[in-house]
Amino acid sequence: MARDAIPTPDPRQLRLARGALERIRRRRLREFEAMMVTGFSRTCPVCGYVGEFAPVGEPPRLDGLCPLCRSRERHRLFKLWIERRGAITTDMAVLHFAPEPVFEPILRALAGTYVTADFLRTKVDLKLNIEALELDDAGFDLIVAHQILEHVDHMKALGECFRVLKPGGRLVVTTPVIEAWATTYVNPAITTARERVLHFGQKDHSRYFGRDLKDHMRAAGFVLHEFVSVEPDVSTYALMRGETLYELTRPAGRPIPQKKTRKG
């Protein structure tokens, strides 16, 4: 592969640029402080709050956080999914990984059986590794796993969730995705927290998904539906434009995909 042609800056210009860097940072900080007061009234579908939202995230999103229930954009998208497609009833069993406190009472009230799980947190019903679930086959109607796949071996996690879902059961997933990328970015050379922030956007992420994530979901046996944030929901509920909630269904009658083994 040909090397990119990178010019060599003049040393004097470099000194000027270093001096300008701090001035630019100070100016942008003042501008950001002014932008934090957006003046836009938003509605939180989770708690019902109406008014201005707060900034959240790294880098900050100006009005991503509900100041009442602390929901972020993905939480509000999930609440809309519950209302419009969830169809959660009292005869259903729900497994919720890394449960968000704001959703525990909502899901407990809707489902007949509601089980929380995490590998690190202690205030959950079960300590579970999503890559190797110590659960029986076909035990749950719905699994909720927000912002988890980017932290783990996602193919193992998808396979295990498929296994423990009942036929017709669904897995609901959100995760950072760059749709313009054909393939997921992984880099085994990235080993430190600081490097992971630079390459994957967060210190505990292990990849940045491309649109081939959907192929991986189908390869695990799922039928895929994409619940996408669009207008007028984006401006009404302060959602991220185009953020996708993946609704993955285990088809009735489809067996668990067999793991490939090496010969010899």
C-alpha positions as CSV (number, residue, x, y, z in Angstrom):
1,M,0.0,0.0,0.0
2,A,1.3,3.4,-1.0
3,R,2.2,5.7,1.9
4,D,0.1,8.9,2.4
5,A,2.0,12.1,1.3
6,I,2.2,14.1,4.6
7,P,3.8,17.5,4.2
8,T,6.4,18.7,6.7
9,P,5.3,22.0,8.4
10,D,7.6,24.9,8.8
11,P,9.1,25.0,12.4
12,R,8.0,28.6,12.8
13,Q,4.4,27.7,11.8
14,L,4.5,24.8,14.3
15,R,5.4,27.2,17.1
16,L,2.5,29.5,16.1
17,A,0.1,26.5,16.0
18,R,1.0,25.4,19.5
19,G,0.4,28.9,20.8
20,A,-3.0,29.0,19.0
21,L,-4.1,25.7,20.4
22,E,-4.7,27.0,23.9
23,R,-6.5,30.1,22.6
24,I,-8.8,28.0,20.5
25,R,-9.5,25.7,23.4
26,R,-10.4,28.6,25.7
27,R,-12.7,30.1,23.0
28,R,-14.4,26.8,22.3
29,L,-15.0,26.3,26.0
30,R,-16.7,29.6,26.3
31,E,-18.8,28.8,23.2
32,F,-19.7,25.4,24.7
33,E,-20.8,26.9,28.0
34,A,-23.1,29.2,26.1
35,M,-24.5,26.3,24.0
36,M,-25.4,24.3,27.1
37,V,-28.5,26.4,27.5
38,T,-30.2,25.2,24.3
39,G,-33.7,26.8,25.0
40,F,-35.3,23.7,23.4
41,S,-38.1,22.0,25.4
42,R,-38.0,18.2,25.1
43,T,-40.2,15.4,26.4
44,C,-38.9,12.3,28.2
45,P,-41.0,9.3,27.4
46,V,-39.5,7.4,30.3
47,C,-40.6,9.7,33.2
48,G,-42.8,12.4,31.6
49,Y,-40.5,15.3,32.3
50,V,-40.9,18.2,29.8
51,G,-38.3,21.0,29.6
52,E,-34.7,21.5,28.7
53,F,-32.3,18.6,28.9
54,A,-28.7,18.5,30.2
55,P,-25.5,17.7,28.4
56,V,-24.0,14.2,28.7
57,G,-21.3,12.1,27.2
58,E,-17.7,12.3,26.0
59,P,-17.6,14.2,23.8
60,P,-20.7,16.0,25.3
61,R,-24.1,15.9,23.6
62,L,-25.8,19.1,24.4
63,D,-29.2,17.9,25.5
64,G,-28.8,14.1,25.8
65,L,-29.7,13.7,29.5
66,C,-33.1,14.0,31.1
67,P,-32.5,15.9,34.4
68,L,-35.3,14.0,36.2
69,C,-34.8,10.3,35.5
70,R,-31.2,10.6,34.0
71,S,-32.3,8.7,30.9
72,R,-30.0,9.0,27.9
73,E,-31.0,8.8,24.2
74,R,-30.8,5.0,24.0
75,H,-33.0,4.7,27.0
76,R,-35.7,6.9,25.6
77,L,-35.5,5.0,22.3
78,F,-36.0,1.8,24.2
79,K,-39.0,3.2,26.0
80,L,-40.6,4.0,22.6
81,W,-39.8,0.5,21.5
82,I,-41.6,-0.9,24.6
83,E,-44.6,1.2,23.9
84,R,-44.8,0.5,20.1
85,R,-43.3,-3.0,19.6
86,G,-42.6,-4.5,23.0
87,A,-45.9,-6.2,23.6
88,I,-44.5,-7.4,27.0
89,T,-47.2,-9.3,29.0
90,T,-47.5,-11.0,32.3
91,D,-47.0,-14.5,30.8
92,M,-43.5,-13.5,29.7
93,A,-40.1,-14.1,31.2
94,V,-37.6,-11.2,30.8
95,L,-33.8,-11.3,31.3
96,H,-32.2,-7.9,31.7
97,F,-28.4,-7.5,31.5
98,A,-26.7,-4.5,33.1
99,P,-30.2,-3.3,34.2
100,E,-30.7,0.5,34.1
101,P,-32.5,1.5,37.4
102,V,-35.1,3.5,35.6
103,F,-36.3,0.5,33.7
104,E,-36.4,-2.1,36.5
105,P,-39.8,-1.0,37.8
106,I,-41.2,-0.6,34.3
107,L,-40.2,-4.1,33.2
108,R,-41.1,-5.7,36.5
109,A,-44.6,-4.3,36.2
110,L,-45.1,-5.6,32.7
111,A,-43.5,-9.0,32.8
112,G,-44.6,-12.1,34.7
113,T,-41.0,-13.0,35.5
114,Y,-38.2,-10.3,35.5
115,V,-34.6,-11.3,36.1
116,T,-31.6,-9.0,36.3
117,A,-28.1,-10.1,35.5
118,D,-24.5,-8.8,35.4
119,F,-21.0,-10.2,35.5
120,L,-19.5,-7.5,37.7
121,R,-22.3,-5.7,39.6
122,T,-23.6,-7.3,42.8
123,K,-27.1,-5.8,43.1
124,V,-28.7,-8.1,40.5
125,D,-30.6,-11.4,40.7
126,L,-27.9,-13.4,38.9
127,K,-24.2,-13.1,38.3
128,L,-23.9,-14.2,34.6
129,N,-21.2,-14.1,31.9
130,I,-23.1,-13.3,28.7
131,E,-20.5,-15.2,26.7
132,A,-21.2,-18.5,28.7
133,L,-24.7,-18.3,30.3
134,E,-25.3,-20.8,33.1
135,L,-29.0,-21.0,32.1
136,D,-31.2,-23.7,30.6
137,D,-32.1,-23.6,26.9
138,A,-35.3,-21.7,25.8
139,G,-36.1,-20.1,29.1
140,F,-36.9,-16.5,28.3
141,D,-39.2,-14.6,26.0
142,L,-37.2,-11.4,26.0
143,I,-33.5,-10.5,26.7
144,V,-32.5,-6.9,27.0
145,A,-28.7,-6.1,26.5
146,H,-28.0,-2.4,26.0
147,Q,-24.4,-1.3,25.3
148,I,-22.9,-4.7,26.0
149,L,-21.8,-6.3,22.7
150,E,-18.9,-3.8,22.3
151,H,-17.4,-5.0,25.6
152,V,-17.4,-8.7,25.0
153,D,-17.0,-11.5,22.4
154,H,-20.2,-10.5,20.6
155,M,-20.5,-13.8,18.6
156,K,-20.4,-15.9,21.8
157,A,-22.9,-13.5,23.4
158,L,-25.3,-13.6,20.5
159,G,-25.1,-17.4,20.4
160,E,-25.8,-17.8,24.1
161,C,-28.7,-15.4,24.0
162,F,-30.1,-17.3,21.0
163,R,-29.8,-20.5,23.0
164,V,-31.6,-19.3,26.1
165,L,-34.5,-17.6,24.2
166,K,-37.7,-19.5,23.6
167,P,-38.6,-20.0,19.9
168,G,-40.2,-16.7,18.9
169,G,-38.4,-14.9,21.7
170,R,-36.5,-11.6,21.2
171,L,-33.2,-10.1,22.1
172,V,-33.1,-6.3,22.2
173,V,-29.7,-4.7,21.6
174,T,-28.2,-1.2,21.3
175,T,-24.5,-0.7,20.6
176,P,-22.3,1.9,18.9
177,V,-22.3,1.3,15.1
178,I,-20.7,3.2,12.2
179,E,-23.1,2.3,9.3
180,A,-20.7,3.8,6.7
181,W,-18.1,1.2,7.7
182,A,-18.5,-2.1,5.8
183,T,-16.6,-4.1,8.5
184,T,-16.1,-3.9,12.2
185,Y,-12.9,-2.3,13.4
186,V,-10.9,-4.5,15.7
187,N,-7.2,-4.0,16.5
188,P,-5.4,-6.5,18.8
189,A,-2.5,-4.1,19.1
190,I,-4.7,-1.8,21.2
191,T,-4.2,-2.8,24.8
192,T,-4.4,0.2,27.1
193,A,-7.4,2.2,28.3
194,R,-6.0,5.4,26.7
195,E,-5.6,3.7,23.3
196,R,-9.1,2.2,23.5
197,V,-10.5,5.7,24.0
198,L,-8.7,6.9,20.9
199,H,-9.6,3.9,18.7
200,F,-13.0,2.6,20.1
201,G,-14.4,5.7,21.8
202,Q,-14.4,4.4,25.4
203,K,-11.7,2.9,27.7
204,D,-13.5,-0.4,28.1
205,H,-14.7,-1.0,24.5
206,S,-12.9,-3.7,22.5
207,R,-14.2,-2.8,18.9
208,Y,-16.2,-0.4,16.9
209,F,-18.9,-2.1,14.9
210,G,-19.5,-1.6,11.2
211,R,-22.7,-2.5,9.4
212,D,-21.5,-6.2,9.2
213,L,-22.8,-6.4,12.7
214,K,-26.2,-7.2,11.1
215,D,-24.6,-10.1,9.3
216,H,-23.2,-11.4,12.5
217,M,-26.6,-11.2,14.1
218,R,-28.2,-13.2,11.2
219,A,-25.3,-15.7,11.4
220,A,-26.2,-16.4,15.0
221,G,-29.6,-17.5,13.8
222,F,-31.7,-14.3,14.4
223,V,-34.2,-12.6,12.3
224,L,-33.4,-8.8,12.4
225,H,-35.7,-5.8,12.8
226,E,-34.2,-2.3,13.1
227,F,-36.1,0.2,15.2
228,V,-34.5,3.5,14.2
229,S,-34.8,7.0,15.7
230,V,-36.4,9.3,13.1
231,E,-38.3,12.6,13.1
232,P,-40.4,13.8,14.8
233,D,-39.2,11.5,17.6
234,V,-35.7,12.9,17.4
235,S,-36.6,16.5,18.1
236,T,-39.5,15.6,20.5
237,Y,-37.6,13.2,22.7
238,A,-34.0,14.3,22.2
239,L,-32.8,11.1,20.5
240,M,-29.6,10.6,18.5
241,R,-30.4,10.9,14.8
242,G,-30.4,7.5,13.2
243,E,-29.6,5.5,16.4
244,T,-30.8,2.0,16.0
245,L,-32.3,-0.5,18.4
246,Y,-31.8,-4.0,17.1
247,E,-34.7,-6.4,17.7
248,L,-33.5,-9.9,17.1
249,T,-36.0,-12.8,17.0
250,R,-35.3,-16.4,17.4
251,P,-37.5,-18.0,14.7
252,A,-39.8,-20.8,15.8
253,G,-38.5,-24.1,14.6
254,R,-34.9,-22.9,14.0
255,P,-32.3,-25.0,15.8
256,I,-29.4,-23.6,17.6
257,P,-26.6,-23.0,15.1
258,Q,-23.8,-25.5,15.5
259,K,-20.4,-24.2,16.4
260,K,-17.7,-24.8,13.8
261,T,-14.9,-27.1,14.9
262,R,-11.5,-27.7,13.4
263,K,-10.7,-31.0,11.8
264,G,-7.6,-32.9,13.0
